Amino acid sequence: MPTREQLKVYFDLTKMYVSVNLATLDRRIRNVVVLAGQEIEIVIYPNGYWIFV
């Protein structure tokens, strides 16, 4: 289950004008991975921080 911080960041990212193709939770390390558009990959950490990969 994603944390509240991860959900906040995820919904903020969905407000961008790029389609989200896939969003999944890595259960081992609790990160949310989002694939959006053609080339955008974002990792959201449990504390709400995120990075482009």
Beta strands, then each sheet from edge to edge (+ up, - down):
strand 1: 20-26
strand 2: 31-36
strand 3: 40-44
strand 4: 50-52
sheet 1: 1+ 2- 3+ 4-
end
